[in-house]
Amino acid sequence: MIEKGLHFLSCWTDEESDGENEPEQFLYGIQGSCAADLYRHPQLDADIEAVKDIYTDSAVSVREYGTIDDVDIDLHINIGFLDEEVATAWKVIRTEPIILRLHFSLSQYLDGPEPSVEVFQPSNKEGFSLGLQLKKILSTFTSQQWKHLSNEFLKAQQEKRHSWFKAGGTIKKFRAGLSIFSPIPKKEVLTQHRGRLT
């Protein structure tokens, strides 16, 4: 389940290498151990899958740095909807997504240190002031909200939501409580009404 649908870095062996190192694998590869033996917090996987379900698989990419217990989560923001004039004014490349990179602890996730934030477009190196503004907004939001988040709090919220739908859960009790607000059946209304007339 952990590996399902996620972009993992391959473990290199001498047999697999053809002498040409792909830059991304070399830069982000885990050397000396395999990614399969690393602990990755399950809530991190759940959140990544939620983003993929809401948007697309290409909306998020993951790079793990297992030897230092870190992970980069890149959120790809499509800006193709912008008019050419707006894109020019904001100095962005419409055909290339804006990348929001969040740097988390791989094993601690929400219980770890506050994530660092980067905002960039890979081909847009100069004058990307929109990226600076987005980074300030996201960094401020993250620092204000991070102290209220924890893996246990999120787990408790999810369990609370799930209990609504269990057979003896809250939704059944909630619906039973609503019966006092239900309209009185017509038969009872007619009986009550006739009783007053006589």
C-alpha positions in Angstrom: 0.0 0.0 0.0 2.8 2.4 0.9 4.4 2.0 -2.5 1.2 2.2 -4.5 1.1 5.0 -7.0 4.0 6.9 -5.5 7.2 7.9 -7.3 10.0 6.0 -5.6 13.6 6.2 -6.3 15.2 3.0 -7.4 17.9 1.3 -5.5 20.9 1.0 -7.7 23.0 -2.1 -8.2 26.0 -2.6 -10.4 24.0 -4.9 -12.7 21.3 -2.2 -13.3 23.7 0.6 -14.0 24.7 1.0 -17.7 27.4 3.6 -16.9 25.1 6.5 -17.5 23.7 8.1 -14.4 20.4 9.8 -14.8 20.8 13.2 -13.0 17.6 13.0 -10.9 18.3 9.5 -9.7 21.9 10.4 -8.9 21.0 13.6 -7.0 18.2 12.1 -5.0 19.1 8.4 -4.9 19.5 6.6 -1.7 23.0 5.2 -1.8 24.0 2.1 0.3 20.5 1.1 1.3 17.1 0.5 -0.4 14.1 2.7 0.0 12.0 -0.3 1.0 13.6 -0.6 4.4 12.8 3.1 5.3 9.9 4.0 7.6 7.5 6.4 6.0 4.7 7.8 8.2 1.3 6.3 7.0 -0.5 9.7 7.3 2.0 11.1 4.8 0.9 8.4 2.3 -2.7 9.0 3.0 -2.3 12.7 2.3 -0.4 12.1 -0.9 -3.1 9.7 -2.1 -5.8 12.3 -1.2 -4.1 14.9 -3.4 -3.8 12.4 -6.2 -7.5 11.5 -5.8 -8.7 15.1 -5.9 -6.3 16.2 -8.7 -4.2 13.8 -10.7 -1.2 11.5 -10.2 1.0 14.1 -11.9 -0.1 16.9 -9.4 2.3 15.6 -6.7 5.8 14.1 -6.8 7.8 12.7 -3.9 11.6 12.6 -3.3 12.8 10.7 -0.3 16.1 11.3 1.5 16.0 8.3 3.8 19.5 8.6 5.2 18.6 11.9 6.7 14.9 11.1 7.4 13.6 13.8 5.0 11.1 14.0 2.1 10.3 16.6 -0.5 6.7 16.8 -1.6 6.3 18.8 -4.8 2.8 20.1 -5.6 2.5 21.0 -9.3 0.2 23.9 -9.8 -1.1 24.2 -13.4 -1.3 27.8 -14.6 -2.3 27.1 -18.2 -5.6 28.8 -17.6 -3.9 32.3 -17.3 -4.3 34.7 -20.1 -1.1 35.6 -21.9 -1.2 39.2 -20.7 -1.5 38.1 -17.1 1.3 35.6 -17.4 3.5 38.2 -19.0 2.7 40.7 -16.2 3.4 38.2 -13.5 6.5 37.0 -15.3 5.5 33.3 -15.4 5.6 30.7 -18.0 2.0 29.6 -18.7 3.0 26.2 -20.1 5.0 25.2 -17.1 3.5 24.4 -13.6 4.5 26.3 -10.5 6.1 24.0 -8.1 5.3 24.3 -4.4 8.0 22.2 -2.6 7.4 21.2 1.1 10.2 19.7 3.0 9.0 17.3 5.8 10.4 14.7 8.1 9.9 11.3 6.4 9.1 9.3 9.6 7.5 12.0 11.8 5.5 14.0 9.2 3.2 16.3 11.2 5.0 15.6 14.5 8.3 16.7 13.0 9.6 20.2 12.5 7.7 22.8 10.6 8.3 22.2 6.8 10.4 24.6 4.8 8.7 26.0 1.7 10.1 26.6 -1.8 8.1 28.0 -4.8 9.6 28.0 -8.3 9.2 27.3 -12.0 12.1 25.2 -13.2 12.7 27.3 -16.4 12.0 30.6 -14.8 15.1 31.6 -13.0 14.9 35.4 -12.9 12.3 37.9 -11.8 9.9 35.3 -10.4 8.3 37.7 -8.0 5.0 35.8 -7.9 7.0 32.9 -6.5 8.4 35.0 -3.7 4.9 36.3 -2.8 3.5 32.7 -2.9 6.3 31.5 -0.7 5.7 34.3 1.9 2.0 33.5 2.0 2.5 29.7 2.2 5.3 30.1 4.8 3.1 32.3 7.0 0.1 30.0 6.7 2.3 27.0 7.5 3.9 28.5 10.6 0.5 29.6 11.9 -1.2 26.2 11.4 1.7 23.9 12.1 1.5 24.2 15.9 -2.1 23.0 15.7 -1.4 19.9 13.7 -0.2 16.5 14.8 -0.5 13.0 13.5 -2.6 11.9 16.5 -5.0 14.9 16.2 -5.5 14.0 12.5 -6.0 10.3 13.3 -8.6 11.2 16.0 -10.4 13.4 13.5 -10.5 10.7 10.9 -11.7 8.1 13.5 -14.4 10.5 14.6 -15.6 10.9 11.0 -15.6 7.1 10.5 -17.7 6.5 13.6 -20.5 8.4 12.0 -21.0 5.7 9.5 -20.7 2.5 11.7 -23.8 0.5 12.3 -24.2 1.7 15.9 -22.3 5.0 15.2 -23.2 8.6 15.5 -25.0 9.0 12.2 -27.7 6.5 13.4 -28.0 8.3 16.8 -28.0 11.6 14.9 -30.9 10.5 12.6 -32.8 9.2 15.7 -32.4 12.6 17.3 -33.8 14.2 14.1 -37.1 12.3 14.4 -38.4 14.8 16.9 -38.2 17.4 14.1 -40.0 15.1 11.6 -43.4 16.2 10.4 -46.2 14.4 12.1 -47.8 11.8 9.8 -51.1 12.9 8.2 -53.1 10.2 10.0 -52.1 11.7 13.4 -52.8 15.2 12.3 -56.3 14.2 11.2 -57.0 12.4 14.5 -55.8 15.4 16.5 -57.8 17.8 14.3 -61.0 15.8 14.6 -60.7 15.6 18.3 -60.7 19.4 18.5 -63.9 19.7 16.4 -66.0 17.4 18.5 
